[in-house]
Amino acid sequence: MISVIYLNYNRNEDLKRSLSKIFLQKDADFEVIVMDQNSADGSQEMIKQNFQSVRLFELTENLGVAGGRNYGAAVARGKHLVFIDDDAEFVNKDALQKIELVFNWNKTINIIAFNVNGHPERPEKYLFFSNTKDHFTNKYIGCGHAIRKEVFDHLGGYTKELFFWGEEIEFAIKSFSIPKNKILFKGDLILYHRVSQVSRLKWKEGRLFYKVRNRLALSYILLPFPISWFYIIFYTNVYLIRAIQIGDLTSYFKALREFRKVQIDSTNKLDFRQWFTYFKDN
């Protein structure tokens, strides 16, 4: 069985549309889980009235992206976890069937990256995920992806302290500590991302801080020395330019001070051989 997990925070209408779409999936055994992160817009009531089969978990606080997905994985009954943002929807009606086939036929594929594209109503282009050709990769977009539950549990899930942004980078890196691990970009698993502006963190509202802090922390803890510091120096300069562009050097320097304080488990830190495998799958 597949467990389809949504996080929701005050996106009643977006979630309603997404849930309507997921139940159009054919020839697949799946459950739908919604982790509602203490919404105040009637989302819980909407689910109870319109989607009685959904397993709704009403959290009393916002655990963030990483924490919410961990909670969803912990209560999931399926062997395979599918994470989808509450403002996204599959184009294919056989998407879940294809996911199950991939995992069943190739035991070295532990993560499937979906082909995430902007919705025609709200176009957004992902340069690295715009083609439809299957290929192995070392990354995936958090908006839509699938992971074997046993692998998710084995690697300890996502780091809750990241809270927002970078959890998919973290998990992708950690997955290469598993021998013969593969991440498959499945081009025909097309996911439309409607990019809701509701509850979307803006650059000056914390997005810059989390991106700088989390990216540097992940490089510092999960990559082998001295490669880790090449990444740190590179991204320090990349985000400095962005901070200057948006006029938010305060958040930038705060992130530089705090990235080494982030508590990330180093159990699955890559050695040089594992990092090389990770790097060449880029």
C-alpha positions in Angstrom: 0.0 0.0 0.0 1.0 3.6 -0.6 0.6 6.3 2.0 0.0 9.8 0.4 0.9 12.5 2.9 -0.2 16.1 2.8 0.8 18.9 5.1 -1.7 21.7 5.5 -1.6 25.1 7.1 -4.5 27.4 6.3 -4.9 26.4 2.7 -8.5 25.2 2.8 -9.3 25.7 -0.9 -6.0 24.5 -2.2 -6.2 21.3 -0.1 -9.8 20.6 -1.1 -8.8 20.7 -4.8 -5.7 18.6 -4.2 -7.6 15.9 -2.3 -10.3 15.8 -5.0 -7.5 15.1 -7.6 -5.7 12.4 -5.6 -8.9 10.3 -5.4 -8.9 10.1 -9.2 -5.9 7.8 -9.1 -6.6 4.4 -10.6 -5.4 0.8 -10.0 -3.5 1.6 -6.8 -4.0 0.6 -3.1 -3.5 3.8 -1.2 -4.4 5.8 1.9 -4.5 9.6 2.3 -3.1 11.3 5.4 -3.4 15.0 6.1 -1.3 16.5 8.8 -3.1 19.8 9.6 -0.6 22.1 11.4 -3.1 24.0 13.6 -5.0 25.7 10.7 -7.6 28.4 11.6 -9.4 28.5 8.3 -11.8 25.6 8.6 -9.6 23.1 6.9 -10.3 20.3 9.4 -14.1 20.8 9.0 -13.8 20.7 5.2 -12.0 17.4 5.3 -14.4 15.8 7.7 -17.4 16.9 5.6 -16.0 16.1 2.2 -13.3 13.4 2.6 -14.3 10.9 5.3 -11.8 8.4 4.2 -8.9 10.8 4.8 -6.9 10.1 7.9 -6.8 13.5 9.5 -4.4 14.4 12.2 -5.1 17.8 13.9 -1.8 19.0 15.3 -1.8 21.7 18.0 1.2 23.5 16.6 3.0 24.0 13.3 5.9 21.4 13.3 7.3 22.8 10.1 7.8 20.9 6.9 10.3 18.4 8.3 8.5 17.8 11.5 5.1 17.5 9.9 6.4 15.0 7.3 8.1 12.9 10.0 4.8 12.7 11.9 3.0 11.6 8.7 5.5 8.9 8.0 5.3 7.7 11.6 1.5 7.0 11.4 1.6 5.8 7.7 0.5 2.2 7.1 2.0 1.9 3.6 5.3 0.5 2.5 5.8 3.5 0.3 5.5 7.2 1.3 4.3 9.8 -1.2 4.7 13.4 0.0 2.7 16.1 -1.9 2.3 19.7 -1.1 -1.3 20.8 -0.5 -1.2 23.1 -3.5 0.0 20.4 -6.0 -1.7 17.7 -8.0 -0.8 14.8 -10.3 -1.5 15.2 -14.0 -1.4 11.4 -14.5 -4.3 9.2 -13.1 -1.9 6.2 -12.9 0.8 8.0 -11.0 0.5 5.9 -7.8 0.5 2.7 -9.8 3.7 3.8 -11.6 5.4 4.6 -8.2 4.5 1.2 -6.9 5.9 -0.5 -10.0 9.2 1.3 -9.8 9.7 0.4 -6.2 8.7 -3.2 -6.7 10.9 -3.8 -9.8 14.1 -2.1 -8.7 15.2 -2.5 -5.1 18.1 0.0 -5.4 15.8 2.9 -6.1 14.9 4.3 -2.7 13.6 7.7 -3.8 11.5 8.8 -6.8 11.7 12.5 -7.9 8.5 13.7 -9.6 8.5 16.0 -12.6 7.3 19.2 -10.8 6.1 21.9 -13.1 4.1 25.1 -12.7 0.4 24.9 -13.2 -0.9 26.5 -16.4 -3.0 28.8 -14.1 0.1 29.9 -12.1 3.2 29.2 -14.2 6.5 28.5 -12.4 9.4 26.9 -14.2 11.8 24.4 -12.6 14.9 24.5 -14.9 16.3 21.2 -13.6 13.0 19.3 -13.7 11.5 20.5 -17.0 12.2 17.4 -19.2 10.3 14.1 -19.3 13.2 11.7 -19.7 13.9 9.3 -16.8 17.3 9.5 -15.3 19.2 9.0 -12.1 19.9 12.1 -10.0 21.1 13.2 -6.6 18.2 15.5 -5.8 14.4 15.9 -5.7 11.9 18.6 -5.1 10.1 18.4 -1.8 6.8 19.5 -3.3 6.4 16.0 -4.7 8.4 12.8 -4.1 8.2 9.2 -3.0 10.4 7.3 -0.5 10.4 3.7 0.7 9.2 3.8 4.3 11.8 1.3 5.5 14.5 3.6 4.1 12.8 6.7 5.6 12.9 5.1 9.0 16.4 3.7 8.6 17.8 7.1 7.8 15.9 8.8 10.7 13.5 10.7 8.5 14.0 14.5 8.2 15.7 16.7 10.8 12.9 18.4 12.6 15.2 21.4 13.6 15.5 22.4 9.9 11.8 23.4 10.2 11.5 25.0 6.8 13.5 24.4 3.6 16.3 21.9 2.9 14.9 18.7 4.2 14.9 17.1 0.8 18.6 18.1 0.3 19.4 16.5 3.7 17.6 13.3 2.9 19.0 13.0 -0.6 22.6 13.3 0.8 21.9 10.8 3.6 20.5 8.3 1.1 23.9 7.9 -0.5 25.2 6.3 2.6 23.2 3.3 1.6 25.2 1.0 -0.8 23.9 1.1 -4.4 21.3 3.7 -3.5 19.6 5.4 -6.5 17.2 8.4 -6.8 15.2 8.1 -10.0 13.7 11.2 -11.7 10.6 9.8 -13.3 9.7 12.2 -16.1 6.2 10.9 -16.7 5.2 11.5 -13.1 4.1 15.1 -13.7 3.0 17.1 -10.8 1.4 20.5 -11.2 2.4 23.0 -8.5 -0.2 25.8 -8.2 2.2 27.8 -5.9 -0.4 29.1 -3.4 0.6 32.4 -1.9 -1.3 31.6 1.3 1.1 30.8 4.2 4.1 31.0 1.9 7.2 32.3 3.6 8.6 35.4 1.8 12.3 36.1 1.4 12.4 38.8 4.0 10.1 36.9 6.4 12.5 34.1 7.1 13.1 32.3 3.8 16.6 33.8 3.3 17.6 32.9 6.9 16.4 29.3 6.7 18.0 28.8 3.2 21.4 30.1 4.3 21.4 28.4 7.7 20.1 25.0 6.6 22.3 24.8 3.4 25.5 25.6 5.3 24.5 23.3 8.2 23.9 20.4 5.9 27.2 20.9 4.1 29.1 21.2 7.4 27.7 18.1 9.1 26.9 15.6 6.3 29.7 16.1 3.8 33.4 15.0 4.3 36.0 17.5 5.2 37.4 19.5 3.3 34.7 19.2 0.7 32.2 20.5 3.2 34.0 23.8 3.3 34.1 24.1 -0.4 30.3 23.9 -0.4 30.2 26.4 2.6 32.4 28.9 0.8 30.4 28.6 -2.4 27.0 29.0 -0.9 28.2 31.8 1.5 29.0 33.8 -1.6 25.9 32.8 -3.6 23.6 33.8 -0.7 25.5 37.0 0.0 24.6 38.2 -3.5 21.0 37.3 -2.9 21.0 39.1 0.5 22.3 42.2 -1.2 19.7 41.9 -3.9 16.8 41.8 -1.5 18.3 44.1 1.1 18.4 41.7 4.0 22.0 41.4 5.3 20.7 41.1 8.9 19.1 37.6 8.2 22.2 36.6 6.2 24.6 37.3 9.0 22.3 35.8 11.6 22.3 32.5 9.6 26.1 32.6 9.3 26.3 32.8 13.1 23.9 30.0 13.7 24.4 27.3 11.1 26.9 25.4 13.2 24.4 25.2 16.1 21.8 23.2 14.1 21.5 19.7 15.6 21.7 17.3 12.7 22.5 13.6 13.3 25.9 12.8 11.7 25.3 9.1 11.7 24.8 9.1 7.9 27.6 11.5 7.1 29.1 10.6 3.7 32.7 9.5 3.3 34.7 10.4 0.2 33.6 7.4 -1.8 29.9 8.0 -1.0 30.2 11.7 -1.7 31.7 11.0 -5.1 28.8 8.7 -6.0 26.4 11.5 -4.8 28.3 14.1 -6.8 28.5 12.1 -10.1 24.7 11.5 -10.0 24.1 15.3 -10.2 
